[in-house]
Amino acid sequence: MPIVKKITYPLGSVEEKDIREELQQMVLDGSYNTMPSYIPISDKYPDGLMPFVDRHMRYLNTNPKLDASMYLANLRLMTRIKRSNSA
């Protein structure tokens, strides 16, 4: 019998929509590096590129003990594009 992991933010839930919306805002904001990630084998992504939002929703769902608000705050810090002040 396969082990079924509990999905913390199931599709269609209010939590999933809120987190997905915050991630999408990061994608639309040019201040963050939100490039798609390479995924070697996937039927869902035939071009081999997983979108930023899908990647992080997947991570949150596979790590149910994570606090989503803390994860998003750290993600913003890690992906913020640093601009130099040189003229």
PDB file as gemmi writes it, atoms N, CA and C in Angstrom:
CRYST1    1.000    1.000    1.000  90.00  90.00  90.00 P 1                      
ATOM      1  N   MET A   1       0.842  -1.177   0.000  1.00  0.00           N  
ATOM      2  CA  MET A   1       0.000   0.000   0.000  1.00  0.00           C  
ATOM      3  C   MET A   1       0.892   1.248   0.000  1.00  0.00           C  
ATOM      4  N   PRO A   2       0.773   2.115  -1.021  1.00  0.00           N  
ATOM      5  CA  PRO A   2       1.635   3.298  -1.097  1.00  0.00           C  
ATOM      6  C   PRO A   2       1.284   4.314  -0.011  1.00  0.00           C  
ATOM      7  N   ILE A   3       2.316   5.014   0.440  1.00  0.00           N  
ATOM      8  CA  ILE A   3       2.122   6.057   1.439  1.00  0.00           C  
ATOM      9  C   ILE A   3       1.628   7.314   0.734  1.00  0.00           C  
ATOM     10  N   VAL A   4       0.519   7.856   1.202  1.00  0.00           N  
ATOM     11  CA  VAL A   4      -0.051   9.062   0.609  1.00  0.00           C  
ATOM     12  C   VAL A   4       0.256  10.225   1.536  1.00  0.00           C  
ATOM     13  N   LYS A   5       0.990  11.212   1.004  1.00  0.00           N  
ATOM     14  CA  LYS A   5       1.304  12.386   1.800  1.00  0.00           C  
ATOM     15  C   LYS A   5       0.110  13.322   1.821  1.00  0.00           C  
ATOM     16  N   LYS A   6      -0.108  13.927   2.968  1.00  0.00           N  
ATOM     17  CA  LYS A   6      -1.170  14.908   3.085  1.00  0.00           C  
ATOM     18  C   LYS A   6      -0.763  16.160   2.314  1.00  0.00           C  
ATOM     19  N   ILE A   7      -1.633  16.641   1.464  1.00  0.00           N  
ATOM     20  CA  ILE A   7      -1.365  17.871   0.732  1.00  0.00           C  
ATOM     21  C   ILE A   7      -1.830  19.028   1.596  1.00  0.00           C  
ATOM     22  N   THR A   8      -0.900  19.877   1.945  1.00  0.00           N  
ATOM     23  CA  THR A   8      -1.181  20.980   2.841  1.00  0.00           C  
ATOM     24  C   THR A   8      -2.061  22.032   2.195  1.00  0.00           C  
ATOM     25  N   TYR A   9      -1.814  22.309   0.926  1.00  0.00           N  
ATOM     26  CA  TYR A   9      -2.539  23.360   0.211  1.00  0.00           C  
ATOM     27  C   TYR A   9      -3.199  22.753  -1.028  1.00  0.00           C  
ATOM     28  N   PRO A  10      -4.297  21.994  -0.829  1.00  0.00           N  
ATOM     29  CA  PRO A  10      -4.927  21.319  -1.970  1.00  0.00           C  
ATOM     30  C   PRO A  10      -5.465  22.313  -2.993  1.00  0.00           C  
ATOM     31  N   LEU A  11      -5.471  21.882  -4.243  1.00  0.00           N  
ATOM     32  CA  LEU A  11      -5.975  22.732  -5.325  1.00  0.00           C  
ATOM     33  C   LEU A  11      -7.379  23.209  -5.024  1.00  0.00           C  
ATOM     34  N   GLY A  12      -7.589  24.486  -5.237  1.00  0.00           N  
ATOM     35  CA  GLY A  12      -8.906  25.057  -5.030  1.00  0.00           C  
ATOM     36  C   GLY A  12      -9.155  25.579  -3.630  1.00  0.00           C  
ATOM     37  N   SER A  13      -8.253  25.269  -2.686  1.00  0.00           N  
ATOM     38  CA  SER A  13      -8.459  25.751  -1.320  1.00  0.00           C  
ATOM     39  C   SER A  13      -8.119  27.240  -1.255  1.00  0.00           C  
ATOM     40  N   VAL A  14      -8.648  27.901  -0.247  1.00  0.00           N  
ATOM     41  CA  VAL A  14      -8.386  29.333  -0.059  1.00  0.00           C  
ATOM     42  C   VAL A  14      -6.887  29.552   0.158  1.00  0.00           C  
ATOM     43  N   GLU A  15      -6.266  28.691   0.951  1.00  0.00           N  
ATOM     44  CA  GLU A  15      -4.836  28.817   1.229  1.00  0.00           C  
ATOM     45  C   GLU A  15      -4.017  28.699  -0.056  1.00  0.00           C  
ATOM     46  N   GLU A  16      -4.376  27.708  -0.872  1.00  0.00           N  
ATOM     47  CA  GLU A  16      -3.650  27.498  -2.138  1.00  0.00           C  
ATOM     48  C   GLU A  16      -3.785  28.718  -3.034  1.00  0.00           C  
ATOM     49  N   LYS A  17      -4.969  29.273  -3.124  1.00  0.00           N  
ATOM     50  CA  LYS A  17      -5.189  30.451  -3.970  1.00  0.00           C  
ATOM     51  C   LYS A  17      -4.398  31.644  -3.471  1.00  0.00           C  
ATOM     52  N   ASP A  18      -4.357  31.852  -2.148  1.00  0.00           N  
ATOM     53  CA  ASP A  18      -3.614  32.981  -1.580  1.00  0.00           C  
ATOM     54  C   ASP A  18      -2.115  32.858  -1.834  1.00  0.00           C  
ATOM     55  N   ILE A  19      -1.578  31.681  -1.600  1.00  0.00           N  
ATOM     56  CA  ILE A  19      -0.139  31.469  -1.807  1.00  0.00           C  
ATOM     57  C   ILE A  19       0.201  31.586  -3.283  1.00  0.00           C  
ATOM     58  N   ARG A  20      -0.612  30.970  -4.133  1.00  0.00           N  
ATOM     59  CA  ARG A  20      -0.379  31.040  -5.579  1.00  0.00           C  
ATOM     60  C   ARG A  20      -0.421  32.501  -6.058  1.00  0.00           C  
ATOM     61  N   GLU A  21      -1.329  33.294  -5.520  1.00  0.00           N  
ATOM     62  CA  GLU A  21      -1.432  34.702  -5.888  1.00  0.00           C  
ATOM     63  C   GLU A  21      -0.173  35.479  -5.470  1.00  0.00           C  
ATOM     64  N   GLU A  22       0.328  35.203  -4.272  1.00  0.00           N  
ATOM     65  CA  GLU A  22       1.557  35.874  -3.821  1.00  0.00           C  
ATOM     66  C   GLU A  22       2.741  35.502  -4.694  1.00  0.00           C  
ATOM     67  N   LEU A  23       2.844  34.226  -5.056  1.00  0.00           N  
ATOM     68  CA  LEU A  23       3.926  33.791  -5.934  1.00  0.00           C  
ATOM     69  C   LEU A  23       3.798  34.435  -7.314  1.00  0.00           C  
ATOM     70  N   GLN A  24       2.572  34.526  -7.821  1.00  0.00           N  
ATOM     71  CA  GLN A  24       2.345  35.142  -9.131  1.00  0.00           C  
ATOM     72  C   GLN A  24       2.718  36.624  -9.099  1.00  0.00           C  
ATOM     73  N   GLN A  25       2.472  37.308  -7.995  1.00  0.00           N  
ATOM     74  CA  GLN A  25       2.860  38.712  -7.860  1.00  0.00           C  
ATOM     75  C   GLN A  25       4.379  38.855  -7.939  1.00  0.00           C  
ATOM     76  N   MET A  26       5.099  37.893  -7.376  1.00  0.00           N  
ATOM     77  CA  MET A  26       6.557  37.911  -7.475  1.00  0.00           C  
ATOM     78  C   MET A  26       6.996  37.760  -8.925  1.00  0.00           C  
ATOM     79  N   VAL A  27       6.316  36.894  -9.672  1.00  0.00           N  
ATOM     80  CA  VAL A  27       6.652  36.683 -11.086  1.00  0.00           C  
ATOM     81  C   VAL A  27       6.435  37.972 -11.878  1.00  0.00           C  
ATOM     82  N   LEU A  28       5.353  38.675 -11.582  1.00  0.00           N  
ATOM     83  CA  LEU A  28       5.030  39.900 -12.318  1.00  0.00           C  
ATOM     84  C   LEU A  28       5.924  41.081 -11.932  1.00  0.00           C  
ATOM     85  N   ASP A  29       6.523  41.023 -10.752  1.00  0.00           N  
ATOM     86  CA  ASP A  29       7.398  42.083 -10.263  1.00  0.00           C  
ATOM     87  C   ASP A  29       8.807  41.812 -10.787  1.00  0.00           C  
ATOM     88  N   GLY A  30       9.382  42.761 -11.474  1.00  0.00           N  
ATOM     89  CA  GLY A  30      10.716  42.590 -12.047  1.00  0.00           C  
ATOM     90  C   GLY A  30      11.838  42.595 -11.030  1.00  0.00           C  
ATOM     91  N   SER A  31      11.510  42.734  -9.753  1.00  0.00           N  
ATOM     92  CA  SER A  31      12.525  42.780  -8.701  1.00  0.00           C  
ATOM     93  C   SER A  31      12.991  41.398  -8.254  1.00  0.00           C  
ATOM     94  N   TYR A  32      12.359  40.351  -8.761  1.00  0.00           N  
ATOM     95  CA  TYR A  32      12.677  38.995  -8.321  1.00  0.00           C  
ATOM     96  C   TYR A  32      13.102  38.130  -9.498  1.00  0.00           C  
ATOM     97  N   ASN A  33      14.019  37.217  -9.221  1.00  0.00           N  
ATOM     98  CA  ASN A  33      14.434  36.236 -10.212  1.00  0.00           C  
ATOM     99  C   ASN A  33      13.459  35.067 -10.132  1.00  0.00           C  
ATOM    100  N   THR A  34      12.561  34.999 -11.082  1.00  0.00           N  
ATOM    101  CA  THR A  34      11.519  33.964 -11.072  1.00  0.00           C  
ATOM    102  C   THR A  34      11.563  33.120 -12.348  1.00  0.00           C  
ATOM    103  N   MET A  35      12.760  32.875 -12.824  1.00  0.00           N  
ATOM    104  CA  MET A  35      12.918  32.069 -14.036  1.00  0.00           C  
ATOM    105  C   MET A  35      12.425  30.640 -13.790  1.00  0.00           C  
ATOM    106  N   PRO A  36      11.877  29.994 -14.824  1.00  0.00           N  
ATOM    107  CA  PRO A  36      11.458  28.595 -14.674  1.00  0.00           C  
ATOM    108  C   PRO A  36      12.663  27.709 -14.351  1.00  0.00           C  
ATOM    109  N   SER A  37      12.412  26.585 -13.707  1.00  0.00           N  
ATOM    110  CA  SER A  37      13.467  25.645 -13.334  1.00  0.00           C  
ATOM    111  C   SER A  37      13.434  24.443 -14.268  1.00  0.00           C  
ATOM    112  N   TYR A  38      14.618  23.909 -14.521  1.00  0.00           N  
ATOM    113  CA  TYR A  38      14.721  22.698 -15.343  1.00  0.00           C  
ATOM    114  C   TYR A  38      14.288  21.492 -14.512  1.00  0.00           C  
ATOM    115  N   ILE A  39      13.466  20.660 -15.116  1.00  0.00           N  
ATOM    116  CA  ILE A  39      13.045  19.402 -14.495  1.00  0.00           C  
ATOM    117  C   ILE A  39      13.279  18.321 -15.553  1.00  0.00           C  
ATOM    118  N   PRO A  40      14.126  17.332 -15.255  1.00  0.00           N  
ATOM    119  CA  PRO A  40      14.571  16.400 -16.301  1.00  0.00           C  
ATOM    120  C   PRO A  40      13.491  15.542 -16.936  1.00  0.00           C  
ATOM    121  N   ILE A  41      12.582  15.004 -16.165  1.00  0.00           N  
ATOM    122  CA  ILE A  41      11.573  14.115 -16.729  1.00  0.00           C  
ATOM    123  C   ILE A  41      10.209  14.553 -16.210  1.00  0.00           C  
ATOM    124  N   SER A  42       9.337  14.883 -17.125  1.00  0.00           N  
ATOM    125  CA  SER A  42       8.003  15.275 -16.692  1.00  0.00           C  
ATOM    126  C   SER A  42       7.040  15.245 -17.863  1.00  0.00           C  
ATOM    127  N   ASP A  43       5.904  14.605 -17.649  1.00  0.00           N  
ATOM    128  CA  ASP A  43       4.854  14.605 -18.670  1.00  0.00           C  
ATOM    129  C   ASP A  43       4.115  15.934 -18.666  1.00  0.00           C  
ATOM    130  N   LYS A  44       4.032  16.542 -17.483  1.00  0.00           N  
ATOM    131  CA  LYS A  44       3.297  17.798 -17.349  1.00  0.00           C  
ATOM    132  C   LYS A  44       4.049  18.967 -17.993  1.00  0.00           C  
ATOM    133  N   TYR A  45       5.374  18.906 -18.016  1.00  0.00           N  
ATOM    134  CA  TYR A  45       6.198  19.979 -18.583  1.00  0.00           C  
ATOM    135  C   TYR A  45       7.085  19.411 -19.689  1.00  0.00           C  
ATOM    136  N   PRO A  46       6.542  19.213 -20.886  1.00  0.00           N  
ATOM    137  CA  PRO A  46       7.295  18.568 -21.964  1.00  0.00           C  
ATOM    138  C   PRO A  46       8.535  19.344 -22.403  1.00  0.00           C  
ATOM    139  N   ASP A  47       8.554  20.668 -22.183  1.00  0.00           N  
ATOM    140  CA  ASP A  47       9.743  21.441 -22.548  1.00  0.00           C  
ATOM    141  C   ASP A  47      10.826  21.358 -21.480  1.00  0.00           C  
ATOM    142  N   GLY A  48      10.527  20.677 -20.359  1.00  0.00           N  
ATOM    143  CA  GLY A  48      11.505  20.497 -19.298  1.00  0.00           C  
ATOM    144  C   GLY A  48      11.610  21.669 -18.343  1.00  0.00           C  
ATOM    145  N   LEU A  49      10.750  22.671 -18.481  1.00  0.00           N  
ATOM    146  CA  LEU A  49      10.816  23.844 -17.615  1.00  0.00           C  
ATOM    147  C   LEU A  49       9.580  23.932 -16.724  1.00  0.00           C  
ATOM    148  N   MET A  50       9.812  23.936 -15.417  1.00  0.00           N  
ATOM    149  CA  MET A  50       8.717  24.060 -14.460  1.00  0.00           C  
ATOM    150  C   MET A  50       8.599  25.529 -14.059  1.00  0.00           C  
ATOM    151  N   PRO A  51       7.419  26.128 -14.212  1.00  0.00           N  
ATOM    152  CA  PRO A  51       7.232  27.525 -13.833  1.00  0.00           C  
ATOM    153  C   PRO A  51       7.505  27.761 -12.341  1.00  0.00           C  
ATOM    154  N   PHE A  52       7.956  28.957 -12.022  1.00  0.00           N  
ATOM    155  CA  PHE A  52       8.291  29.368 -10.666  1.00  0.00           C  
ATOM    156  C   PHE A  52       7.159  29.062  -9.683  1.00  0.00           C  
ATOM    157  N   VAL A  53       5.938  29.441 -10.028  1.00  0.00           N  
ATOM    158  CA  VAL A  53       4.799  29.245  -9.128  1.00  0.00           C  
ATOM    159  C   VAL A  53       4.571  27.756  -8.868  1.00  0.00           C  
ATOM    160  N   ASP A  54       4.563  26.951  -9.905  1.00  0.00           N  
ATOM    161  CA  ASP A  54       4.341  25.509  -9.748  1.00  0.00           C  
ATOM    162  C   ASP A  54       5.441  24.871  -8.903  1.00  0.00           C  
ATOM    163  N   ARG A  55       6.677  25.295  -9.128  1.00  0.00           N  
ATOM    164  CA  ARG A  55       7.813  24.737  -8.385  1.00  0.00           C  
ATOM    165  C   ARG A  55       7.650  24.964  -6.887  1.00  0.00           C  
ATOM    166  N   HIS A  56       7.278  26.175  -6.509  1.00  0.00           N  
ATOM    167  CA  HIS A  56       7.204  26.483  -5.087  1.00  0.00           C  
ATOM    168  C   HIS A  56       5.924  25.951  -4.450  1.00  0.00           C  
ATOM    169  N   MET A  57       4.841  25.850  -5.198  1.00  0.00           N  
ATOM    170  CA  MET A  57       3.635  25.198  -4.673  1.00  0.00           C  
ATOM    171  C   MET A  57       3.924  23.719  -4.436  1.00  0.00           C  
ATOM    172  N   ARG A  58       4.645  23.118  -5.339  1.00  0.00           N  
ATOM    173  CA  ARG A  58       5.005  21.706  -5.198  1.00  0.00           C  
ATOM    174  C   ARG A  58       5.872  21.508  -3.952  1.00  0.00           C  
ATOM    175  N   TYR A  59       6.843  22.399  -3.759  1.00  0.00           N  
ATOM    176  CA  TYR A  59       7.726  22.298  -2.598  1.00  0.00           C  
ATOM    177  C   TYR A  59       6.935  22.431  -1.293  1.00  0.00           C  
ATOM    178  N   LEU A  60       6.044  23.408  -1.229  1.00  0.00           N  
ATOM    179  CA  LEU A  60       5.238  23.596  -0.022  1.00  0.00           C  
ATOM    180  C   LEU A  60       4.361  22.381   0.263  1.00  0.00           C  
ATOM    181  N   ASN A  61       3.818  21.783  -0.779  1.00  0.00           N  
ATOM    182  CA  ASN A  61       2.955  20.614  -0.587  1.00  0.00           C  
ATOM    183  C   ASN A  61       3.724  19.360  -0.204  1.00  0.00           C  
ATOM    184  N   THR A  62       4.987  19.268  -0.583  1.00  0.00           N  
ATOM    185  CA  THR A  62       5.777  18.093  -0.207  1.00  0.00           C  
ATOM    186  C   THR A  62       6.458  18.285   1.145  1.00  0.00           C  
ATOM    187  N   ASN A  63       6.382  19.480   1.698  1.00  0.00           N  
ATOM    188  CA  ASN A  63       6.954  19.772   3.015  1.00  0.00           C  
ATOM    189  C   ASN A  63       5.878  20.406   3.895  1.00  0.00           C  
ATOM    190  N   PRO A  64       4.932  19.597   4.370  1.00  0.00           N  
ATOM    191  CA  PRO A  64       3.760  20.129   5.070  1.00  0.00           C  
ATOM    192  C   PRO A  64       4.052  20.826   6.393  1.00  0.00           C  
ATOM    193  N   LYS A  65       5.237  20.624   6.960  1.00  0.00           N  
ATOM    194  CA  LYS A  65       5.541  21.272   8.239  1.00  0.00           C  
ATOM    195  C   LYS A  65       6.022  22.713   8.067  1.00  0.00           C  
ATOM    196  N   LEU A  66       6.270  23.124   6.831  1.00  0.00           N  
ATOM    197  CA  LEU A  66       6.732  24.494   6.591  1.00  0.00           C  
ATOM    198  C   LEU A  66       5.609  25.496   6.828  1.00  0.00           C  
ATOM    199  N   ASP A  67       5.975  26.633   7.382  1.00  0.00           N  
ATOM    200  CA  ASP A  67       5.050  27.757   7.527  1.00  0.00           C  
ATOM    201  C   ASP A  67       5.119  28.530   6.212  1.00  0.00           C  
ATOM    202  N   ALA A  68       4.027  28.567   5.477  1.00  0.00           N  
ATOM    203  CA  ALA A  68       4.018  29.173   4.143  1.00  0.00           C  
ATOM    204  C   ALA A  68       4.397  30.649   4.175  1.00  0.00           C  
ATOM    205  N   SER A  69       3.951  31.385   5.182  1.00  0.00           N  
ATOM    206  CA  SER A  69       4.278  32.817   5.236  1.00  0.00           C  
ATOM    207  C   SER A  69       5.771  33.021   5.444  1.00  0.00           C  
ATOM    208  N   MET A  70       6.394  32.200   6.270  1.00  0.00           N  
ATOM    209  CA  MET A  70       7.849  32.296   6.476  1.00  0.00           C  
ATOM    210  C   MET A  70       8.597  31.865   5.203  1.00  0.00           C  
ATOM    211  N   TYR A  71       8.098  30.823   4.566  1.00  0.00           N  
ATOM    212  CA  TYR A  71       8.720  30.351   3.332  1.00  0.00           C  
ATOM    213  C   TYR A  71       8.691  31.451   2.269  1.00  0.00           C  
ATOM    214  N   LEU A  72       7.542  32.119   2.111  1.00  0.00           N  
ATOM    215  CA  LEU A  72       7.424  33.187   1.119  1.00  0.00           C  
ATOM    216  C   LEU A  72       8.321  34.373   1.466  1.00  0.00           C  
ATOM    217  N   ALA A  73       8.426  34.703   2.746  1.00  0.00           N  
ATOM    218  CA  ALA A  73       9.306  35.803   3.162  1.00  0.00           C  
ATOM    219  C   ALA A  73      10.756  35.477   2.822  1.00  0.00           C  
ATOM    220  N   ASN A  74      11.184  34.262   3.115  1.00  0.00           N  
ATOM    221  CA  ASN A  74      12.553  33.854   2.780  1.00  0.00           C  
ATOM    222  C   ASN A  74      12.761  33.790   1.276  1.00  0.00           C  
ATOM    223  N   LEU A  75      11.767  33.329   0.559  1.00  0.00           N  
ATOM    224  CA  LEU A  75      11.859  33.249  -0.898  1.00  0.00           C  
ATOM    225  C   LEU A  75      12.033  34.641  -1.506  1.00  0.00           C  
ATOM    226  N   ARG A  76      11.321  35.624  -0.970  1.00  0.00           N  
ATOM    227  CA  ARG A  76      11.479  37.004  -1.447  1.00  0.00           C  
ATOM    228  C   ARG A  76      12.906  37.499  -1.227  1.00  0.00           C  
ATOM    229  N   LEU A  77      13.459  37.190  -0.062  1.00  0.00           N  
ATOM    230  CA  LEU A  77      14.837  37.611   0.232  1.00  0.00           C  
ATOM    231  C   LEU A  77      15.844  36.930  -0.692  1.00  0.00           C  
ATOM    232  N   MET A  78      15.651  35.635  -0.925  1.00  0.00           N  
ATOM    233  CA  MET A  78      16.600  34.874  -1.739  1.00  0.00           C  
ATOM    234  C   MET A  78      16.525  35.193  -3.223  1.00  0.00           C  
ATOM    235  N   THR A  79      15.364  35.590  -3.711  1.00  0.00           N  
ATOM    236  CA  THR A  79      15.212  35.792  -5.149  1.00  0.00           C  
ATOM    237  C   THR A  79      15.266  37.259  -5.569  1.00  0.00           C  
ATOM    238  N   ARG A  80      15.354  38.178  -4.595  1.00  0.00           N  
ATOM    239  CA  ARG A  80      15.406  39.594  -4.935  1.00  0.00           C  
ATOM    240  C   ARG A  80      16.660  39.870  -5.762  1.00  0.00           C  
ATOM    241  N   ILE A  81      16.481  40.563  -6.863  1.00  0.00           N  
ATOM    242  CA  ILE A  81      17.585  40.922  -7.747  1.00  0.00           C  
ATOM    243  C   ILE A  81      18.275  42.143  -7.152  1.00  0.00           C  
ATOM    244  N   LYS A  82      19.552  41.996  -6.922  1.00  0.00           N  
ATOM    245  CA  LYS A  82      20.320  43.100  -6.348  1.00  0.00           C  
ATOM    246  C   LYS A  82      20.806  44.024  -7.462  1.00  0.00           C  
ATOM    247  N   ARG A  83      20.570  45.282  -7.294  1.00  0.00           N  
ATOM    248  CA  ARG A  83      20.973  46.289  -8.274  1.00  0.00           C  
ATOM    249  C   ARG A  83      22.180  47.034  -7.735  1.00  0.00           C  
ATOM    250  N   SER A  84      23.144  47.274  -8.579  1.00  0.00           N  
ATOM    251  CA  SER A  84      24.320  48.028  -8.136  1.00  0.00           C  
ATOM    252  C   SER A  84      24.020  49.522  -8.170  1.00  0.00           C  
ATOM    253  N   ASN A  85      24.678  50.278  -7.309  1.00  0.00           N  
ATOM    254  CA  ASN A  85      24.478  51.717  -7.235  1.00  0.00           C  
ATOM    255  C   ASN A  85      25.458  52.484  -8.114  1.00  0.00           C  
ATOM    256  N   SER A  86      26.275  51.779  -8.865  1.00  0.00           N  
ATOM    257  CA  SER A  86      27.259  52.466  -9.714  1.00  0.00           C  
ATOM    258  C   SER A  86      26.564  53.141 -10.893  1.00  0.00           C  
ATOM    259  N   ALA A  87      27.096  54.293 -11.258  1.00  0.00           N  
ATOM    260  CA  ALA A  87      26.474  55.091 -12.325  1.00  0.00           C  
ATOM    261  C   ALA A  87      27.025  54.760 -13.673  1.00  0.00           C  
TER     262      ALA A  87                                                      
END                                                                             
